[in-house]
Amino acid sequence: MTIAVRFTPELGAWLNSGLSKGESESALVHTMMTQGMNGGVARAIVTAFVRARRSGTPAPHDSIVLEEGTLDYVDEAPRLAPGRRLVAGDRIVPVLLRLESPVLAVLGGVLAPGECAEVMRLARPRLAPSTVVDPTTGKDVVAPYRRSLGAFFRPNENAFIGSLERRIAAKASRITTSWNAPTTPIAHPSPEAGSA
């Protein structure tokens, strides 16, 4: 089985520029890792660009394909600050459970009941079947075995969503509000309800 690893075209342009300037593979990998990328993934992407240059073939545009087992699982450093309570902007959130390997934490009271209701109200018109990443193409596809519905909010889409994102980011010592990932509410409709 293969695994598709997707990356931005901007990363590809940066790699091509660095290789053209004579930067070493290890320096490029190191820089990618300091930006939070898994070391094995960073090495695989850099290697694909180096091989393309050596063989005179086009470099990957936005993805590479790896054989399953190519990457070893490595525990990430915890993103949450240590302790049994986390200061999260306007509130203190209890850590109900924490595991080290894999890194996992269950937090209580992240959103108030009214905030949950508002997220659901805003998301309801956007709900669509949840997707999975096709391991061969790396594209998002609807899978018949998934029953959940999902919706996305753009980062800092409005004042309410922005305040929730800042609160979540305040809990995690290695997460900032400058990421480019959407906020994703998910609905799991019950068989009786038929839809969310």
N, CA and C of each residue as an Amber inpcrd file, in Angstrom:
protein
   588
   0.8390000  -1.1750000   0.0000000   0.0000000   0.0000000   0.0000000
   0.8870000   1.2420000   0.0000000   0.3990000   2.2900000  -0.6290000
   1.1660000   3.5330000  -0.6970000   0.4630000   4.6250000   0.0990000
   1.2300000   5.6370000   0.4420000   0.7250000   6.7910000   1.1810000
   1.0740000   8.0380000   0.3850000   0.0700000   8.8660000   0.1110000
   0.3180000  10.1350000  -0.5760000   0.6000000  11.2050000   0.4700000
   1.6950000  11.9240000   0.2970000   2.0590000  13.0300000   1.1810000
   1.8950000  14.3100000   0.3780000   0.9900000  15.1650000   0.8280000
   0.7260000  16.4100000   0.1130000   1.4860000  17.5610000   0.7560000
   1.8880000  18.5100000  -0.0710000   2.5690000  19.7120000   0.4100000
   2.2080000  20.8580000  -0.5180000   2.5050000  22.0710000  -0.0980000
   2.1320000  23.2350000  -0.9020000   3.1130000  23.4350000  -2.0560000
   2.6270000  23.9530000  -3.1790000   3.5400000  24.2970000  -4.2720000
   4.6040000  25.3020000  -3.8310000   4.2790000  26.1470000  -2.8470000
   5.2520000  27.1170000  -2.3380000   6.4390000  26.4080000  -1.6910000
   6.1740000  25.2830000  -1.0160000   7.2750000  24.5150000  -0.4370000
   8.1690000  23.9940000  -1.5580000   7.5630000  23.5110000  -2.6330000
   8.3360000  23.0290000  -3.7730000   9.2020000  24.1270000  -4.3750000
   8.6330000  25.3190000  -4.5190000   9.4080000  26.4480000  -5.0610000
  10.5680000  26.7950000  -4.1320000  10.3200000  26.7640000  -2.8150000
  11.3770000  27.0470000  -1.8420000  12.4860000  25.9940000  -1.9330000
  12.1110000  24.7200000  -2.0650000  13.1110000  23.6560000  -2.1870000
  13.9360000  23.8250000  -3.4590000  13.2640000  24.0860000  -4.5830000
  14.0000000  24.2920000  -5.8360000  14.9730000  25.4550000  -5.7150000
  14.5400000  26.5300000  -5.0870000  15.4110000  27.6920000  -4.9080000
  16.6070000  27.3310000  -4.0280000  16.3460000  26.6480000  -2.9200000
  17.4340000  26.2650000  -2.0160000  18.4330000  25.3390000  -2.6770000
  17.9420000  24.3570000  -3.4280000  18.8510000  23.4300000  -4.1170000
  19.6530000  24.1570000  -5.1880000  19.0210000  25.1160000  -5.8800000
  19.7330000  25.8900000  -6.9000000  20.8360000  26.7510000  -6.2860000
  20.6310000  27.1870000  -5.0490000  21.6330000  28.0030000  -4.3550000
  22.7200000  27.1480000  -3.7190000  22.5730000  25.8150000  -3.8020000
  23.5930000  24.9330000  -3.2510000  23.3990000  24.5650000  -1.7960000
  22.2100000  24.8190000  -1.2430000  21.9690000  24.4350000   0.1480000
  21.9770000  22.9110000   0.2620000  22.4900000  22.4180000   1.3640000
  22.5730000  20.9610000   1.5460000  21.1980000  20.3820000   1.8430000
  21.0560000  19.0900000   1.5060000  19.8040000  18.3960000   1.7920000
  19.5030000  18.4450000   3.2830000  20.5300000  18.2130000   4.1030000
  20.3090000  18.1880000   5.5510000  19.8720000  19.5500000   6.0750000
  20.3890000  20.6350000   5.5000000  19.9740000  21.9750000   5.9340000
  18.5130000  22.2260000   5.5790000  18.0980000  21.7870000   4.3950000
  16.7060000  21.9530000   3.9840000  15.7820000  21.1390000   4.8890000
  16.1650000  19.8920000   5.1670000  15.3670000  19.0390000   6.0480000
  15.2710000  19.6720000   7.4290000  16.3990000  20.1630000   7.9340000
  16.4100000  20.7910000   9.2630000  15.4510000  21.9710000   9.3150000
  15.4710000  22.8110000   8.3070000  14.5790000  23.9720000   8.2770000
  13.1250000  23.5280000   8.2580000  12.8060000  22.4970000   7.4720000
  11.4340000  22.0010000   7.4080000  10.9990000  21.4540000   8.7720000
  11.9170000  20.7780000   9.4600000  11.5920000  20.2300000  10.7780000
  11.3860000  21.3420000  11.8080000  12.1570000  22.4310000  11.7150000
  11.9640000  23.5300000  12.6630000  10.6160000  24.2050000  12.4480000
  10.0270000  24.0130000  11.2830000   8.6950000  24.5550000  11.0010000
   7.5880000  23.5680000  11.3920000   7.9760000  22.4390000  12.0080000
   6.9900000  21.4940000  12.5200000   6.7410000  20.2710000  11.6670000
   7.4650000  20.0970000  10.5640000   7.2490000  18.9340000   9.7170000
   7.9490000  17.7160000  10.2990000   7.3230000  16.5660000  10.1840000
   7.9160000  15.3030000  10.6000000   9.2260000  15.0950000   9.8440000
  10.2670000  14.6480000  10.5500000  11.5810000  14.4790000   9.9320000
  11.5920000  13.4990000   8.7830000  10.8970000  12.3740000   8.9230000
  10.8460000  11.3930000   7.8480000  10.1590000  11.9320000   6.6060000
   9.0860000  12.6830000   6.8040000   8.3790000  13.2950000   5.6750000
   9.2660000  14.3400000   5.0110000   9.9170000  15.1690000   5.8160000
  10.8060000  16.2030000   5.2660000  11.9100000  15.5630000   4.4230000
  12.5450000  14.5020000   4.9560000  13.6080000  13.8190000   4.1990000
  13.0800000  13.2350000   2.8930000  11.8930000  12.6390000   2.9380000
  11.3200000  12.0320000   1.7330000  11.0310000  13.0840000   0.6600000
  10.5090000  14.2290000   1.0690000  10.2120000  15.2890000   0.0980000
  11.5000000  15.8310000  -0.5130000  12.4860000  16.1280000   0.3270000
  13.7660000  16.6460000  -0.1820000  14.4110000  15.6250000  -1.1050000
  14.4010000  14.3600000  -0.7190000  14.9880000  13.3000000  -1.5530000
  14.3000000  13.2480000  -2.9170000  12.9740000  13.3900000  -2.9500000
  12.2490000  13.3610000  -4.2270000  12.6920000  14.5120000  -5.1300000
  12.9210000  15.6930000  -4.5480000  13.3670000  16.8380000  -5.3490000
  14.7980000  16.6380000  -5.8470000  15.6600000  16.0890000  -5.0040000
  17.0460000  15.8440000  -5.4010000  17.0890000  14.8070000  -6.5180000
  16.3320000  13.7150000  -6.3840000  16.2980000  12.6770000  -7.4220000
  15.7940000  13.2350000  -8.7520000  14.7720000  14.0850000  -8.6920000
  14.2450000  14.6800000  -9.9240000  15.3140000  15.5330000 -10.6110000
  16.0620000  16.3010000  -9.8410000  17.1240000  17.1250000 -10.4250000
  18.2010000  16.2650000 -11.0640000  18.6010000  15.2120000 -10.3610000
  19.6690000  14.3400000 -10.8710000  19.2530000  13.5920000 -12.1190000
  17.9730000  13.2310000 -12.1940000  17.5120000  12.4520000 -13.3490000
  16.9940000  13.3300000 -14.4860000  16.8920000  14.6320000 -14.2220000
  16.4080000  15.5440000 -15.2580000  14.9040000  15.4550000 -15.4720000
  14.1830000  14.9280000 -14.4970000  12.7240000  14.8330000 -14.5890000
  12.0960000  15.9580000 -13.7760000  10.8220000  16.2600000 -14.0440000
  10.1710000  17.3350000 -13.2840000  10.0790000  16.9910000 -11.7960000
  10.2520000  18.0070000 -10.9790000  10.1160000  17.8320000  -9.5250000
   8.6370000  17.6670000  -9.1880000   8.3300000  17.0320000  -8.0800000
   6.9250000  16.9020000  -7.6800000   6.2950000  18.2820000  -7.5300000
   5.0130000  18.3810000  -7.8680000   4.3310000  19.6810000  -7.7750000
   3.7830000  19.9220000  -6.3720000   2.9930000  18.9710000  -5.8580000
   2.3860000  19.1790000  -4.5410000   2.1920000  17.8870000  -3.7530000
   2.8030000  16.7990000  -4.2150000   2.6770000  15.5440000  -3.4650000
   3.7660000  14.5570000  -3.8960000   4.0240000  13.6100000  -2.9910000
   4.8860000  12.4730000  -3.3090000   4.1620000  11.2300000  -2.8010000
   4.5440000  10.0730000  -3.3000000   3.9400000   8.8190000  -2.8720000
   5.0220000   7.9800000  -2.2030000   4.7160000   7.5010000  -1.0000000
   5.6570000   6.6790000  -0.2390000   5.0530000   5.3020000  -0.0170000
   5.8960000   4.3140000   0.0770000   5.4410000   2.9730000   0.4320000
   5.1210000   2.9420000   1.9170000   4.0450000   2.2410000   2.2680000
   3.6960000   2.1040000   3.6800000   4.8750000   1.4720000   4.4110000
   5.1680000   1.9400000   5.5820000   6.2970000   1.4310000   6.3490000
   7.5640000   2.2220000   6.1110000   7.5420000   3.1640000   5.1460000
   8.7070000   3.9920000   4.8770000   8.9890000   4.9160000   6.0560000
   7.9260000   5.3900000   6.6750000   8.0680000   6.3380000   7.7750000
   7.8230000   5.6310000   9.0960000   8.7130000   5.8270000  10.0370000
   8.5260000   5.2930000  11.3750000   7.7160000   6.2840000  12.1910000
   6.8380000   5.7560000  13.0440000   6.0730000   6.6310000  13.9270000
   7.0060000   7.1550000  15.0090000   6.9690000   8.4440000  15.2080000
   7.7640000   9.0760000  16.2570000   6.8110000   9.9280000  17.0840000
   6.8300000   9.7350000  18.3990000   5.9860000  10.5500000  19.2650000
   6.3160000  12.0200000  19.0700000   5.2860000  12.8320000  18.9500000
   5.4860000  14.2730000  18.8740000   5.6740000  14.8300000  20.2760000
   6.3190000  15.9660000  20.3400000   6.3830000  16.6710000  21.6170000
   4.9770000  17.1800000  21.9240000   4.5630000  17.1300000  23.1830000
   3.2250000  17.6150000  23.5170000   3.0500000  19.0770000  23.1030000
   1.8770000  19.3930000  22.5680000   1.5870000  20.7710000  22.1850000
   0.9240000  21.5350000  23.3110000   0.4310000  20.8180000  24.3100000
  -0.2040000  21.4750000  25.4400000   0.8240000  21.7570000  26.5220000
   0.6580000  22.8790000  27.1710000   1.5260000  23.2120000  28.2940000
   1.3230000  22.1660000  29.3930000   2.3410000  21.9110000  30.2110000
   2.1830000  20.9280000  31.2850000   1.2100000  21.4440000  32.3480000
   0.7100000  20.5310000  33.1820000  -0.1520000  20.9100000  34.2850000
  -1.5330000  20.3160000  34.1790000  -2.2960000  20.4480000  35.2830000
  -3.6440000  19.8910000  35.3450000  -4.6970000  20.9030000  34.9370000
  -4.3010000  22.1580000  34.8080000  -5.2050000  23.2150000  34.3630000
  -4.4580000  24.0810000  33.3530000  -5.1670000  24.5210000  32.3360000
  -4.5640000  25.3490000  31.2980000  -5.2680000  26.6960000  31.2590000
  -4.4900000  27.7490000  31.2130000  -5.0650000  29.0780000  31.0460000
  -5.3220000  29.2460000  29.5550000  -6.5640000  29.5360000  29.2210000
  -6.9580000  29.6460000  27.8220000  -7.6730000  30.9640000  27.6010000
  -6.9030000  32.0210000  27.5140000  -7.4840000  33.3390000  27.2750000
  -8.4020000  33.7470000  28.4070000  -9.7070000  33.5970000  28.2000000
 -10.7040000  34.0800000  29.1490000 -11.1480000  33.0460000  30.1790000
 -10.5130000  31.8670000  30.2040000 -10.9410000  30.8490000  31.1690000
  -9.8200000  29.8810000  31.4980000 -10.0340000  29.1360000  32.5710000
  -9.1150000  28.0680000  32.9540000  -9.7970000  26.7540000  32.6070000
  -9.0950000  25.9120000  31.8690000  -9.6520000  24.6510000  31.3710000
  -8.9650000  23.4940000  32.0810000  -9.7500000  22.5930000  32.7000000
  -9.1310000  21.4360000  33.3520000  -8.6850000  20.3850000  32.3430000
  -7.5440000  19.7560000  32.6280000  -7.0740000  18.6240000  31.8310000
  -7.6500000  17.3760000  32.5100000  -8.6050000  16.7200000  31.8690000
  -9.2880000  15.5840000  32.4630000  -8.4900000  14.2980000  32.3370000
  -7.6880000  14.1890000  31.2830000  -6.8740000  13.0000000  31.0290000
  -5.7050000  13.4120000  30.1600000  -4.5350000  12.8170000  30.4080000
  -3.3580000  13.1050000  29.5920000  -2.5580000  11.8250000  29.4310000
  -2.1720000  11.5030000  28.1780000  -1.3000000  10.3740000  27.8740000
  -0.0430000  10.9040000  27.2030000   1.0710000  10.1950000  27.3930000
   2.3310000  10.6200000  26.7770000   2.5870000   9.9570000  25.4320000
   2.1750000   8.6880000  25.2770000   2.4580000   7.9880000  24.0260000
   1.2840000   7.0950000  23.6670000   0.4870000   7.4610000  22.6650000
   0.6070000   8.6830000  21.8690000   0.2100000   9.8950000  22.6990000
   0.6240000  11.0680000  22.2420000   0.2930000  12.2910000  22.9440000
  -1.2190000  12.5140000  22.8080000  -1.8880000  12.6110000  23.9530000
  -3.3380000  12.7590000  23.9590000  -3.7490000  13.5050000  25.2170000
  -4.7300000  14.3810000  25.1060000  -5.2820000  15.0610000  26.2800000
  -6.7720000  15.2550000  26.0580000  -7.5330000  15.0760000  27.1280000
  -8.9640000  15.3560000  27.1250000  -9.1630000  16.5820000  27.9960000
  -9.7660000  17.6180000  27.4150000  -9.9460000  18.8860000  28.1130000
 -11.4250000  19.0940000  28.4240000 -11.7080000  19.6990000  29.5540000
 -13.0870000  19.9920000  29.9230000 -13.4020000  21.4610000  29.7630000
 -14.6400000  21.7690000  29.4110000 -15.0960000  23.1520000  29.3810000
 -14.4110000  24.0530000  28.3830000 -13.9710000  23.5090000  27.2620000
 -13.3150000  24.3420000  26.2520000 -14.3110000  25.3520000  25.6880000
 -15.5240000  24.8900000  25.4020000 -16.5920000  25.7690000  24.9280000
 -17.7510000  25.7200000  25.9120000 -18.3840000  26.8470000  26.1270000
 -19.5980000  26.8990000  26.9400000 -20.7520000  26.3380000  26.1020000
 -21.8230000  25.8720000  26.7480000 -22.9620000  25.3330000  25.9880000
 -23.4980000  26.3020000  24.9340000 -23.5730000  27.5760000  25.2360000
 -24.0450000  28.5570000  24.2570000 -23.1170000  28.6800000  23.0620000
 -21.8090000  28.5620000  23.3140000 -20.8390000  28.6100000  22.2130000
 -20.9840000  27.3800000  21.3270000 -21.1970000  26.2230000  21.9400000
 -21.4260000  25.0030000  21.1420000 -22.6480000  25.1780000  20.2460000
 -23.7130000  25.7260000  20.8150000 -24.9370000  25.9420000  20.0370000
 -24.6820000  26.8930000  18.8710000 -23.8760000  27.9380000  19.1060000
 -23.5820000  28.8960000  18.0350000 -22.7330000  28.2690000  16.9370000
 -21.7440000  27.4500000  17.2890000 -20.9400000  26.7500000  16.2810000
 -21.8570000  25.8510000  15.4400000 -22.7530000  25.1250000  16.1090000
 -23.6650000  24.2430000  15.3640000 -24.5820000  25.0480000  14.4480000
 -25.0850000  26.1800000  14.9310000 -25.9640000  27.0210000  14.1050000
 -25.2250000  27.5310000  12.8690000 -23.9930000  27.9920000  13.0570000
 -23.2160000  28.5070000  11.9270000 -22.8120000  27.4060000  10.9500000
 -22.5560000  26.2090000  11.4650000 -22.0830000  25.1180000  10.6100000
 -23.2020000  24.4150000   9.8430000 -24.4080000  24.3930000  10.4190000
 -25.4990000  23.5920000   9.8380000 -25.6960000  23.8030000   8.3330000
 -25.7360000  25.0420000   7.8230000 -25.9590000  25.1980000   6.3750000
 -24.7910000  24.7190000   5.5110000 -23.6330000  24.5000000   6.1050000
 -22.4430000  24.1000000   5.3470000 -22.1760000  22.6030000   5.3940000
 -22.9090000  21.8630000   6.2180000 -22.5990000  20.4480000   6.4060000
 -22.6320000  19.6930000   5.0870000 -21.6090000  18.8840000   4.8730000
 -21.4790000  18.0600000   3.6650000 -20.8370000  16.7390000   4.0890000
 -20.9930000  15.6870000   3.2910000 -20.3680000  14.4060000   3.6640000
 -18.8690000  14.5670000   3.9220000 -18.4160000  13.9680000   5.0210000
 -16.9890000  14.0140000   5.3630000 -16.1890000  13.2390000   4.3230000
 -14.9590000  13.6550000   4.1260000 -14.1060000  13.0070000   3.1330000
 -12.9200000  12.3290000   3.8080000 -12.2570000  11.4760000   3.0400000
 -10.9980000  10.8550000   3.4470000  -9.9860000  11.1590000   2.3560000
  -8.7190000  11.0030000   2.6590000  -7.6780000  11.2180000   1.6600000
  -7.4100000   9.8980000   0.9520000  -7.5610000   9.8890000  -0.3680000
  -7.2500000   8.7040000  -1.1580000  -5.7460000   8.4780000  -1.0860000
  -5.2870000   7.3030000  -0.5900000  -3.8470000   7.1040000  -0.3990000
  -3.0540000   7.0680000  -1.6960000  -3.7130000   6.8370000  -2.8150000
  -3.0060000   6.7960000  -4.0920000  -2.8800000   8.1770000  -4.7160000
  -3.9970000   8.9340000  -4.7220000  -3.9860000  10.2340000  -5.3910000
  -3.7100000  11.3910000  -4.4450000  -3.9480000  11.1780000  -3.1350000
  -3.7900000  12.2600000  -2.1820000  -4.9360000  13.2450000  -2.1940000
  -5.9860000  12.9600000  -2.9630000  -7.1340000  13.8640000  -3.0610000
  -8.2070000  13.4810000  -2.0410000  -8.9950000  14.4730000  -1.6310000
 -10.1130000  14.2210000  -0.7340000 -11.2460000  13.5750000  -1.5230000
 -11.7830000  12.4660000  -1.0090000 -12.8900000  11.7700000  -1.6610000
 -13.9290000  11.4020000  -0.6080000 -15.1900000  11.3500000  -1.0290000
 -16.2570000  10.8910000  -0.1480000 -16.1630000   9.3720000  -0.0940000
 -16.1760000   8.8250000   1.1100000 -16.0780000   7.3760000   1.2890000
 -17.4430000   6.8360000   1.7220000 -17.9080000   5.7690000   1.0820000
 -19.2350000   5.2410000   1.4100000 -19.3470000   4.7090000   2.8360000
 -18.2430000   4.3840000   3.4700000 -18.2820000   3.8520000   4.8260000
 -18.3080000   4.9510000   5.8910000 -18.1930000   6.2070000   5.4810000
 -18.2610000   7.3300000   6.4310000 -19.6830000   7.8580000   6.4650000
 -20.2160000   8.0890000   7.6590000 -21.5680000   8.6180000   7.8000000
 -21.5690000  10.0460000   8.3100000 -20.4360000  10.5670000   8.7310000
 -20.4090000  11.8910000   9.3470000 -20.5080000  12.9960000   8.2960000
 -20.9290000  14.1430000   8.7770000 -20.9820000  15.3480000   7.9660000
 -20.0100000  16.3440000   8.5750000 -19.3460000  17.1210000   7.7510000
 -18.3930000  18.1010000   8.2510000 -18.6020000  19.4480000   7.5800000
 -18.0950000  20.4860000   8.2030000 -18.1540000  21.8350000   7.6470000
 -16.8680000  22.5460000   8.0470000 -16.4850000  23.5500000   7.2920000
 -15.2600000  24.2920000   7.5670000 -15.5700000  25.7670000   7.7720000
 -14.8180000  26.3770000   8.6680000 -14.7990000  27.8320000   8.7990000
 -13.4080000  28.2840000   8.3930000 -13.3210000  29.3690000   7.6520000
 -12.0150000  29.9320000   7.3250000 -11.3700000  30.4650000   8.6050000
 -10.0440000  30.4480000   8.6860000  -9.3910000  31.0060000   9.8680000
  -9.8480000  32.4460000  10.1110000 -10.2410000  32.7190000  11.3550000
 -10.6600000  34.0530000  11.7630000 -11.7930000  34.5760000  10.8730000
 -12.6990000  33.6810000  10.4770000 -13.7800000  34.0250000   9.5460000
 -14.6690000  35.1610000  10.0610000 -14.9370000  35.1480000  11.3450000
 -15.6990000  36.2390000  11.9530000 -15.2080000  36.3930000  13.3920000
 -15.7150000  37.3750000  14.0930000 -15.2200000  37.6540000  15.4460000
 -15.4300000  36.4640000  16.3760000 -16.5830000  35.8010000  16.2700000
 -16.8720000  34.6630000  17.1450000 -15.9090000  33.5050000  16.8850000
 -15.7470000  33.1070000  15.6270000 -14.8350000  32.0050000  15.2810000
 -13.4040000  32.3870000  15.6450000 -13.0090000  33.6240000  15.3750000
 -11.6580000  34.0830000  15.7280000 -11.3990000  33.9870000  17.2250000
 -12.4010000  34.3320000  18.0410000 -12.2050000  34.2550000  19.4910000
 -12.0400000  32.8120000  19.9480000 -12.7850000  31.8860000  19.3390000
 -12.6300000  30.4700000  19.6830000 -11.2510000  29.9650000  19.2630000
 -10.8020000  30.3450000  18.0800000  -9.4790000  29.9160000  17.6130000
  -8.3770000  30.4340000  18.5310000  -8.4890000  31.6810000  18.9690000
  -7.4770000  32.2330000  19.8740000  -7.4970000  31.5150000  21.2170000
  -8.6740000  31.1610000  21.6970000  -8.7630000  30.4360000  22.9610000
  -8.1070000  29.0640000  22.8330000  -8.3990000  28.3640000  21.7470000
  -7.8020000  27.0410000  21.5290000  -6.2870000  27.1710000  21.3990000
  -5.8310000  28.1700000  20.6580000  -4.3880000  28.3690000  20.4850000
  -3.7140000  28.7160000  21.8080000  -4.4110000  29.4330000  22.6920000
  -3.8230000  29.8160000  23.9760000  -3.5490000  28.5920000  24.8480000
  -4.2830000  27.5050000  24.6450000  -4.0730000  26.2820000  25.4210000
  -2.8120000  25.5520000  24.9970000  -2.4840000  25.6660000  23.7480000
  -1.4140000  24.8540000  23.1880000  -0.1660000  25.7060000  23.0100000
   0.9020000  25.3130000  23.6540000   2.1160000  26.1210000  23.6360000
   2.7780000  26.1770000  22.2690000   2.5170000  25.1990000  21.3680000
   3.1730000  25.1850000  20.0570000   2.2150000  25.4690000  18.9120000
   1.0130000  25.9350000  19.2150000   0.0520000  26.2620000  18.1730000
  -0.1530000  27.7620000  18.1900000  -0.2290000  28.3700000  17.0170000
  -0.4920000  29.8080000  16.9480000  -1.7750000  30.0260000  16.1610000
  -2.2730000  31.2440000  16.1800000  -3.4820000  31.5550000  15.4230000
  -3.1430000  31.9810000  14.0000000  -1.9010000  31.8260000  13.5850000
  -1.5360000  32.2270000  12.2230000  -1.5060000  31.0430000  11.2640000
  -2.0070000  29.8700000  11.6840000  -2.0160000  28.7320000  10.7830000
  -3.0030000  28.9740000   9.6560000  -2.9690000  28.1460000   8.6370000
  -3.8620000  28.3150000   7.5100000  -4.7920000  27.1160000   7.3910000
  -5.2210000  26.5990000   8.5220000  -6.1090000  25.4390000   8.5090000
  -7.4930000  25.8690000   8.9420000  -8.5200000  25.3150000   8.3170000
  -9.8720000  25.7000000   8.6930000 -10.2970000  25.0620000  10.0120000
 -11.2290000  25.7150000  10.7000000 -11.8680000  25.1470000  11.8750000
 -12.9500000  24.2000000  11.3680000 -13.0420000  22.9970000  11.9370000
 -13.8870000  21.9680000  11.3730000 -14.8850000  21.3990000  12.3700000
 -16.1460000  21.8540000  12.3650000 -17.1500000  21.1550000  13.1580000
 -17.6270000  19.9240000  12.4040000 -17.9240000  18.8540000  13.1410000
 -18.3620000  17.5950000  12.5260000 -19.6520000  17.1560000  13.1800000
 -20.5890000  16.6680000  12.3890000 -21.8500000  16.1290000  12.9040000
 -21.9170000  14.6460000  12.5940000 -22.3740000  13.8690000  13.5570000
 -22.5890000  12.4340000  13.3660000 -24.0780000  12.1810000  13.5200000
 -24.8310000  12.2080000  12.4070000 -26.2880000  12.0510000  12.5290000
 -26.6450000  10.6470000  13.0280000 -27.6720000  10.6200000  13.8550000
 -28.1330000   9.3140000  14.3270000 -28.9320000   8.6570000  13.2030000
 -29.0030000   7.3130000  13.1730000 -29.7620000   6.6440000  12.1200000
 -31.2250000   7.0950000  12.1080000 -31.7950000   7.4120000  13.2960000
 -33.1940000   7.8120000  13.3670000 -33.3970000   9.1910000  12.7760000
 -32.4180000  10.0880000  12.9550000 -32.5870000  11.4790000  12.5480000
 -32.4980000  11.6520000  11.0390000 -31.6860000  10.8580000  10.3870000
 -31.5510000  10.9550000   8.9380000 -30.5960000  12.0400000   8.4800000
 -30.5420000  13.1590000   9.1510000 -29.5880000  14.2210000   8.8060000
 -29.4050000  15.1330000   9.9950000 -28.3780000  15.9820000   9.9060000
 -28.0880000  16.8890000  11.0180000 -28.8830000  18.1510000  10.9080000
